[in-house]
Amino acid sequence: MIRLGAGRLDQVVAVGAHCDDIAIGAGGTLLALCRAHPGLRVEALVLSGAGTEREQEEREALTAFCPGADLRLTVLKLPDGRLPAHWEEAKAAVEELRERTEPGLVLAPRTDDAHQDHRGLAQLVTTAYRDHLVLGYEIVKWDGDLGRPNAYQPLSVELAEEKVRLLQTHYASQRHRPWYDREAFLGLARIRGIECHARYAEAFAVTKLTLDLGD
């Protein structure tokens, strides 16, 4: 498997349409990044959930998923499932985030995600962060929209188990969902691990990548 390293990272941006999107799609990668880069600045933006129990869940969860990091989380209160009707508000939030950040890596939903909120946010992010490496994470759901990713972050058994433990610990409001369980999260991670010759992995879609392999 061909590997490309990101080098030294000082700042990462992570965005989600809903509280728990970032953790489900890239929680293992955040754990790995924050352990490898102590003091990493993580700028996180979530478009919905402000003022509810979900915001508190998100704050506690991302603190746990970003150990030792300088985490700065903004949670807005756009209505769940209605991002297309609130496009200008979402666009303004992403543009404001772009103005104050210069990340080495952006974690965002996939541009072909079946959920309209995820897909809309992904389109805004790839437009705002035109000159940055944007990794589009995947979220398992009933829509059956999982595709063929082209980038992988291998996860050790310990990291994969820690991701699942934190998801189960911090998002109590989601435990009733039939897909929100250990088997779903580890099962997908195992499949993605097989695809990159690892035990477990998180997978991402990269729409554009500039190489720096020398002059």
ZASEPA-944393 format. One record per residue (C-alpha): y, x, z; residue number from 1. Coordinates in Angstrom, 1 decimal, padded with zeros to 4 digits. Layout:
// residues N
y, x, z, resi
Y, X, Z, NUM
...
//
This chain:
// residues 215
y, x, z, resi
000.0, 000.0, 000.0, 1
003.4, 001.4, -001.0, 2
005.8, 001.7, 001.9, 3
009.6, 001.9, 001.9, 4
011.5, 002.6, 005.1, 5
014.9, 001.2, 005.9, 6
016.0, 004.4, 007.7, 7
018.3, 004.2, 010.7, 8
019.5, 000.7, 011.4, 9
022.6, -000.1, 013.5, 10
023.0, -003.8, 012.8, 11
020.8, -006.7, 011.7, 12
021.8, -010.2, 010.8, 13
019.4, -013.1, 011.4, 14
020.1, -016.6, 010.4, 15
018.2, -019.9, 010.8, 16
018.9, -023.5, 010.0, 17
017.2, -024.6, 013.2, 18
016.5, -023.2, 016.6, 19
013.1, -021.4, 016.4, 20
013.3, -020.7, 012.6, 21
014.2, -017.0, 013.1, 22
011.5, -016.5, 015.8, 23
008.8, -018.2, 013.7, 24
009.6, -016.5, 010.5, 25
010.6, -013.0, 011.7, 26
009.9, -012.8, 015.5, 27
007.4, -010.0, 015.1, 28
009.7, -008.1, 012.9, 29
012.6, -008.4, 015.4, 30
010.3, -007.1, 018.1, 31
009.4, -004.1, 016.0, 32
012.9, -003.4, 015.0, 33
014.4, -003.6, 018.5, 34
011.7, -001.3, 019.9, 35
012.2, 001.2, 017.1, 36
016.0, 001.1, 017.3, 37
017.2, 000.9, 020.9, 38
020.7, -000.6, 021.2, 39
020.4, -002.3, 017.8, 40
023.1, -004.9, 017.3, 41
021.6, -008.3, 016.3, 42
024.0, -010.9, 014.9, 43
022.2, -014.3, 014.9, 44
023.5, -017.6, 013.5, 45
021.7, -020.9, 013.8, 46
023.3, -023.9, 012.1, 47
022.0, -026.7, 014.4, 48
021.1, -027.5, 018.0, 49
024.4, -026.6, 019.8, 50
024.8, -028.5, 023.1, 51
021.1, -029.5, 023.4, 52
018.0, -028.1, 025.1, 53
017.2, -026.4, 021.9, 54
020.2, -024.1, 022.2, 55
019.1, -022.9, 025.6, 56
015.6, -022.4, 024.3, 57
017.0, -020.3, 021.4, 58
019.1, -018.2, 023.6, 59
016.3, -017.4, 026.0, 60
013.8, -016.9, 023.1, 61
015.9, -014.5, 021.0, 62
016.8, -012.5, 024.1, 63
013.1, -012.0, 024.6, 64
012.5, -011.3, 020.9, 65
015.3, -008.7, 020.9, 66
014.5, -006.4, 023.9, 67
017.2, -003.8, 024.5, 68
019.4, -005.1, 021.6, 69
023.0, -006.1, 021.6, 70
022.3, -009.7, 020.7, 71
025.2, -012.0, 019.7, 72
024.0, -015.5, 019.0, 73
026.1, -018.4, 017.6, 74
024.6, -021.9, 017.6, 75
026.4, -024.6, 015.6, 76
025.8, -028.4, 015.7, 77
025.2, -029.4, 012.1, 78
022.8, -032.3, 012.0, 79
019.1, -031.5, 011.5, 80
018.0, -032.3, 007.9, 81
021.5, -032.9, 006.6, 82
022.7, -029.5, 005.5, 83
023.4, -030.6, 001.9, 84
025.9, -033.2, 003.2, 85
027.6, -030.6, 005.4, 86
027.7, -027.8, 002.8, 87
031.3, -026.8, 003.4, 88
030.7, -026.3, 007.1, 89
027.6, -024.3, 006.6, 90
029.3, -022.2, 003.9, 91
032.3, -021.5, 006.1, 92
029.9, -020.4, 009.0, 93
028.0, -018.0, 006.7, 94
031.2, -016.6, 005.2, 95
032.7, -016.0, 008.6, 96
029.5, -014.2, 009.6, 97
029.8, -012.0, 006.5, 98
033.4, -011.1, 007.2, 99
032.5, -009.6, 010.6, 100
029.2, -008.0, 009.9, 101
028.0, -005.1, 007.7, 102
024.2, -005.1, 008.4, 103
021.5, -002.8, 007.1, 104
019.2, -005.8, 006.9, 105
019.5, -009.6, 006.7, 106
016.7, -012.0, 007.8, 107
017.0, -015.4, 006.3, 108
014.9, -018.3, 005.0, 109
013.3, -018.1, 001.6, 110
015.4, -019.4, -001.3, 111
012.4, -021.5, -002.5, 112
011.6, -023.0, 000.9, 113
010.7, -026.7, 000.6, 114
012.9, -027.8, 003.5, 115
016.4, -028.6, 002.2, 116
018.1, -027.0, 005.3, 117
016.2, -023.8, 004.9, 118
016.7, -023.6, 001.2, 119
020.4, -024.4, 001.3, 120
021.0, -021.7, 004.0, 121
019.0, -019.2, 002.0, 122
021.2, -019.8, -001.1, 123
024.4, -019.4, 001.0, 124
023.1, -016.1, 002.5, 125
022.1, -014.5, -000.7, 126
025.5, -015.3, -002.2, 127
027.4, -014.0, 000.8, 128
025.4, -010.9, 001.3, 129
025.2, -009.8, -002.4, 130
025.0, -006.0, -001.6, 131
022.5, -006.1, 001.3, 132
018.8, -006.2, 001.7, 133
017.9, -009.8, 002.4, 134
014.4, -010.6, 003.5, 135
013.4, -014.2, 003.1, 136
011.0, -015.2, 005.9, 137
008.4, -018.0, 005.6, 138
007.8, -020.9, 008.0, 139
004.5, -022.7, 007.9, 140
004.9, -026.5, 007.6, 141
003.2, -029.6, 006.2, 142
004.9, -029.3, 002.8, 143
002.5, -026.6, 001.8, 144
005.1, -024.3, 000.3, 145
003.7, -020.9, 001.2, 146
003.8, -018.7, -001.9, 147
003.2, -015.1, -002.9, 148
005.5, -012.8, -000.9, 149
006.4, -009.4, -002.1, 150
007.3, -007.6, 001.2, 151
005.4, -007.2, 004.4, 152
006.0, -006.0, 007.9, 153
002.7, -005.0, 009.5, 154
002.2, -006.1, 013.1, 155
-000.1, -004.5, 015.6, 156
-002.4, -006.8, 017.5, 157
-000.1, -006.4, 020.6, 158
003.0, -007.4, 018.7, 159
001.4, -010.4, 017.0, 160
000.1, -011.6, 020.3, 161
003.5, -011.1, 021.9, 162
005.1, -013.1, 019.2, 163
002.8, -016.0, 019.8, 164
003.2, -015.8, 023.5, 165
007.0, -015.9, 023.3, 166
006.9, -018.8, 020.8, 167
004.7, -020.8, 023.2, 168
006.7, -019.8, 026.3, 169
010.3, -020.5, 025.0, 170
010.1, -023.5, 022.7, 171
008.6, -026.2, 025.0, 172
010.4, -028.9, 022.9, 173
008.2, -028.0, 019.9, 174
004.7, -027.9, 021.5, 175
004.0, -031.5, 020.5, 176
004.0, -030.7, 016.8, 177
000.5, -030.5, 015.3, 178
001.2, -027.2, 013.5, 179
002.9, -025.5, 016.4, 180
000.0, -023.6, 017.9, 181
-001.6, -020.2, 018.3, 182
-004.1, -020.7, 015.5, 183
-001.4, -021.5, 012.9, 184
000.8, -018.5, 013.8, 185
-002.0, -016.0, 014.1, 186
-003.9, -017.4, 011.1, 187
-000.9, -016.9, 008.8, 188
-000.2, -013.5, 010.2, 189
-003.9, -012.5, 009.7, 190
-003.8, -013.6, 006.0, 191
-000.6, -011.7, 005.5, 192
-002.1, -008.7, 007.2, 193
-005.1, -008.8, 004.8, 194
-002.6, -008.8, 001.9, 195
-001.0, -005.5, 003.1, 196
-004.1, -003.8, 004.6, 197
-003.1, -004.4, 008.2, 198
-004.6, -006.6, 011.0, 199
-001.5, -008.8, 011.1, 200
001.8, -009.0, 009.3, 201
004.9, -011.1, 008.6, 202
005.7, -011.6, 005.0, 203
009.0, -011.9, 003.1, 204
010.4, -012.7, -000.3, 205
012.9, -010.2, -001.7, 206
014.9, -011.4, -004.7, 207
016.7, -008.1, -005.4, 208
016.2, -004.6, -004.1, 209
018.1, -001.4, -005.0, 210
016.1, 001.8, -004.5, 211
017.4, 005.1, -003.2, 212
014.8, 007.6, -004.2, 213
017.0, 010.5, -004.9, 214
019.5, 011.6, -007.6, 215
//
